[in-house]
Amino acid sequence: MMKSLLFLILSLFTALTAQAQGEPQFLETFKPVERTHDFGTIYEKDGKVVHVFRLRNNGKSPVAISAVNTWCGCMVADYTKRAVRPGETARVTVSLDPDHKQGNFVKQVVVLVNDGSAYVRLWVKANIVPMVHPVREDHPFDYGHGLFMNQQLLPFPELTVGQTHTFELKLANDTDKPMTIQFKRVPNNTVLKMPSMVRLQPHERKSIHVSSLYSRRHYAPRRIHVIPVVNGKEAKPLVVKWNVAQKFRLLN
């Protein structure tokens, strides 16, 4: 009995503290007709999809939506701007852009009401089927002989001994023929860890990992060239640097 009373007092104190600090409270009387909308399977190539949520004011006072947070740049929301009187219904229109999205998609939509003092939570779901983008969109650097990659420089930063840093290197075969890529290091280097050979089918895209373990301290920058040999022909070199203190912007 004493524990139950203590729990009740603690819960009441927590609620009062949250209200005093201005934290929004869940508004139970602002009822969505559906709390979760599942778009089902959608295709990136088809573009945006839209759904309208309807929320009914079952309370005794007017409710005004002050903002809608989608927590994702891929979703945009519009909503009823006027006050919603008891018994009336408001609309929240959510647009989902599947561009460069794939697989299972689940995001919350938070509807803030009455100047942010209360909220209602909605959910959006979808299964997004991606499209094949042009090679240069994700692999902007042309190495020659039909090979494209997403980086032309791998700048390994300064790390402490024992740490490993890894880059994702994306490769694309933009030809109608199979491609065998061998990687030649100039000068030779055993610290750099990456596949020695990669095979790509026509128009295939693949990612490999390029990593380096810092086994000892180097006080001067170092660099090598990794030359892709495509079907026996040398392509443009990939530059690899170590001890790069400056921040480089890598393309994702």
C-alpha positions as CSV (number, residue, x, y, z in Angstrom):
1,M,0.0,0.0,0.0
2,M,2.8,2.3,1.0
3,K,4.7,1.6,-2.3
4,S,1.6,2.3,-4.4
5,L,1.0,5.6,-2.6
6,L,4.7,6.5,-3.1
7,F,4.5,5.7,-6.8
8,L,1.3,7.8,-7.2
9,I,2.9,10.8,-5.5
10,L,6.1,10.4,-7.7
11,S,4.0,10.2,-10.9
12,L,2.0,13.3,-9.9
13,F,5.2,15.2,-9.1
14,T,6.8,14.2,-12.4
15,A,3.7,15.4,-14.3
16,L,3.6,18.7,-12.4
17,T,7.3,19.3,-12.9
18,A,7.0,18.6,-16.7
19,Q,4.1,21.1,-16.9
20,A,6.0,23.7,-14.9
21,Q,9.0,23.3,-17.2
22,G,6.8,23.9,-20.2
23,E,7.2,20.4,-21.7
24,P,4.3,19.5,-24.0
25,Q,1.7,17.0,-22.7
26,F,-0.1,14.3,-24.7
27,L,-3.5,15.6,-25.7
28,E,-5.8,12.6,-25.5
29,T,-9.0,14.5,-26.6
30,F,-7.5,15.4,-30.0
31,K,-8.2,12.0,-31.6
32,P,-6.8,11.0,-35.0
33,V,-9.1,8.8,-37.1
34,E,-6.0,6.7,-37.8
35,R,-2.8,7.1,-35.8
36,T,-0.6,5.2,-38.3
37,H,-0.8,5.3,-42.1
38,D,1.0,2.6,-44.2
39,F,1.6,3.6,-47.8
40,G,2.5,0.0,-48.5
41,T,4.9,-0.7,-51.3
42,I,5.8,2.5,-53.2
43,Y,8.4,3.1,-56.0
44,E,11.1,5.7,-55.8
45,K,10.7,6.4,-59.6
46,D,7.0,7.3,-59.0
47,G,7.9,10.3,-56.8
48,K,6.0,11.8,-53.9
49,V,3.0,10.2,-52.1
50,V,0.5,12.1,-50.0
51,H,-1.8,11.2,-47.1
52,V,-4.3,13.3,-45.2
53,F,-4.7,12.6,-41.4
54,R,-7.9,13.7,-39.8
55,L,-8.0,14.6,-36.1
56,R,-11.2,15.2,-34.2
57,N,-11.5,17.6,-31.2
58,N,-13.4,15.5,-28.6
59,G,-12.6,18.0,-25.9
60,K,-14.6,21.0,-24.5
61,S,-12.2,23.7,-25.6
62,P,-10.9,24.9,-29.0
63,V,-7.6,23.3,-30.2
64,A,-5.2,25.1,-32.5
65,I,-2.3,23.3,-34.3
66,S,0.8,25.4,-33.9
67,A,3.4,23.2,-35.7
68,V,4.0,19.8,-37.2
69,N,7.4,18.2,-36.9
70,T,8.2,15.4,-39.4
71,W,11.8,14.8,-38.3
72,C,12.9,14.1,-41.8
73,G,13.7,16.3,-44.8
74,C,11.9,13.7,-47.0
75,M,8.5,14.6,-45.4
76,V,6.6,17.9,-45.6
77,A,3.5,18.6,-43.6
78,D,0.6,21.1,-44.0
79,Y,-2.2,21.5,-41.5
80,T,-5.4,23.3,-40.6
81,K,-4.4,26.8,-39.5
82,R,-7.6,27.9,-37.8
83,A,-8.7,26.9,-34.3
84,V,-10.7,23.6,-34.2
85,R,-13.8,23.9,-32.1
86,P,-15.2,21.0,-30.1
87,G,-16.7,18.4,-32.4
88,E,-14.8,19.7,-35.5
89,T,-12.0,17.9,-37.4
90,A,-8.6,19.2,-38.4
91,R,-6.4,18.0,-41.2
92,V,-2.7,17.2,-41.3
93,T,-1.4,16.5,-44.9
94,V,1.9,14.6,-45.1
95,S,3.9,14.3,-48.3
96,L,6.6,11.7,-48.4
97,D,9.4,12.0,-51.1
98,P,11.1,8.6,-51.5
99,D,14.1,10.0,-53.4
100,H,17.2,8.0,-52.5
101,K,15.3,6.0,-50.0
102,Q,14.9,2.3,-49.9
103,G,13.5,-0.6,-47.8
104,N,11.4,-0.3,-44.7
105,F,10.5,3.3,-43.8
106,V,9.0,4.3,-40.5
107,K,8.8,7.9,-39.2
108,Q,6.9,9.7,-36.6
109,V,5.0,12.9,-37.1
110,V,4.5,15.1,-34.0
111,V,1.6,17.5,-34.1
112,L,2.1,20.4,-31.6
113,V,-1.1,22.1,-30.4
114,N,-2.0,25.2,-28.3
115,D,1.3,27.0,-28.7
116,G,3.3,23.8,-28.2
117,S,1.8,23.0,-24.7
118,A,0.4,19.7,-26.0
119,Y,1.0,17.2,-28.7
120,V,-0.4,14.3,-30.7
121,R,1.9,11.6,-32.3
122,L,1.2,10.1,-35.8
123,W,3.2,7.5,-37.8
124,V,4.0,7.0,-41.4
125,K,5.2,3.7,-42.9
126,A,6.2,2.5,-46.3
127,N,8.2,-0.1,-48.2
128,I,10.3,1.8,-50.7
129,V,11.5,0.1,-53.9
130,P,14.6,2.0,-55.1
131,M,15.3,3.0,-58.7
132,V,18.6,2.7,-60.5
133,H,20.2,6.2,-60.6
134,P,22.5,7.4,-63.3
135,V,26.1,6.2,-62.6
136,R,27.4,9.8,-62.3
137,E,25.0,10.6,-59.5
138,D,26.6,8.2,-57.0
139,H,29.9,7.7,-58.8
140,P,30.9,11.1,-60.1
141,F,34.6,10.4,-60.8
142,D,35.5,8.9,-64.2
143,Y,38.6,6.8,-64.0
144,G,38.6,5.7,-67.6
145,H,37.8,2.4,-69.4
146,G,34.2,2.6,-68.1
147,L,35.1,2.6,-64.4
148,F,33.5,5.2,-62.2
149,M,34.1,5.7,-58.4
150,N,32.7,7.9,-55.7
151,Q,36.0,9.2,-54.5
152,Q,39.2,10.5,-56.0
153,L,41.0,11.0,-52.7
154,L,41.0,9.0,-49.5
155,P,42.4,11.2,-46.7
156,F,43.2,9.1,-43.7
157,P,43.2,11.5,-40.7
158,E,45.6,11.6,-37.7
159,L,44.8,8.8,-35.3
160,T,46.4,7.2,-32.3
161,V,48.4,4.0,-32.5
162,G,46.1,1.0,-32.6
163,Q,43.1,2.8,-34.2
164,T,41.7,1.8,-37.6
165,H,40.0,4.1,-40.1
166,T,37.9,2.7,-43.0
167,F,36.4,4.3,-46.1
168,E,33.7,2.9,-48.3
169,L,34.8,3.0,-52.0
170,K,31.9,2.6,-54.5
171,L,32.8,1.2,-57.9
172,A,30.6,1.1,-61.1
173,N,31.1,-0.6,-64.4
174,D,29.4,1.6,-67.0
175,T,30.0,-0.7,-69.9
176,D,28.3,-3.7,-71.6
177,K,31.2,-6.0,-70.8
178,P,32.5,-7.7,-67.7
179,M,35.2,-5.8,-65.9
180,T,38.2,-7.1,-63.9
181,I,39.9,-4.5,-61.7
182,Q,43.3,-5.1,-60.2
183,F,44.6,-2.4,-57.8
184,K,48.3,-1.5,-58.1
185,R,49.9,0.5,-55.3
186,V,52.7,3.0,-56.2
187,P,54.8,2.9,-54.2
188,N,53.9,-0.5,-52.8
189,N,52.2,-0.3,-49.4
190,T,51.2,-3.1,-47.0
191,V,49.5,-0.9,-44.4
192,L,46.5,-0.2,-46.7
193,K,43.9,-3.0,-46.6
194,M,41.7,-3.4,-49.6
195,P,40.8,-6.2,-52.1
196,S,43.6,-6.8,-54.6
197,M,41.0,-7.6,-57.3
198,V,37.3,-6.9,-58.0
199,R,35.1,-8.3,-60.7
200,L,32.1,-6.4,-62.0
201,Q,29.4,-7.6,-64.3
202,P,28.1,-5.2,-67.1
203,H,26.6,-2.2,-65.4
204,E,27.1,-3.7,-61.9
205,R,27.9,-1.5,-58.9
206,K,29.7,-2.7,-55.9
207,S,31.2,-1.2,-52.7
208,I,34.5,-2.2,-51.1
209,H,36.2,-1.2,-47.8
210,V,39.6,0.5,-47.7
211,S,41.1,0.6,-44.3
212,S,44.4,1.4,-42.5
213,L,45.6,0.3,-39.1
214,Y,47.8,2.8,-37.3
215,S,50.6,0.6,-36.0
216,R,53.1,3.3,-35.3
217,R,53.3,7.1,-35.3
218,H,54.2,9.0,-38.4
219,Y,55.0,12.7,-38.1
220,A,54.9,13.6,-41.7
221,P,52.1,13.2,-44.3
222,R,52.4,10.2,-46.6
223,R,50.7,9.4,-49.8
224,I,50.5,6.7,-52.5
225,H,48.6,6.2,-55.7
226,V,46.3,3.2,-56.1
227,I,46.1,2.6,-59.8
228,P,43.1,0.6,-61.0
229,V,44.1,-1.8,-63.9
230,V,40.8,-2.3,-65.8
231,N,40.9,-5.4,-68.0
232,G,44.6,-5.1,-68.3
233,K,44.7,-1.3,-68.9
234,E,45.8,1.3,-66.4
235,A,43.2,3.8,-65.4
236,K,43.5,7.2,-63.5
237,P,45.0,6.8,-60.0
238,L,43.2,7.1,-56.7
239,V,45.2,9.2,-54.3
240,V,45.5,7.9,-50.7
241,K,47.0,10.2,-48.0
242,W,47.8,9.6,-44.3
243,N,48.2,12.1,-41.4
244,V,45.7,14.5,-43.0
245,A,45.0,17.1,-40.3
246,Q,42.8,19.2,-42.5
247,K,39.1,18.3,-42.9
248,F,38.2,17.0,-46.4
249,R,34.6,16.8,-47.6
250,L,33.9,13.3,-48.9
251,L,31.1,12.6,-51.3
252,N,28.5,10.1,-50.0
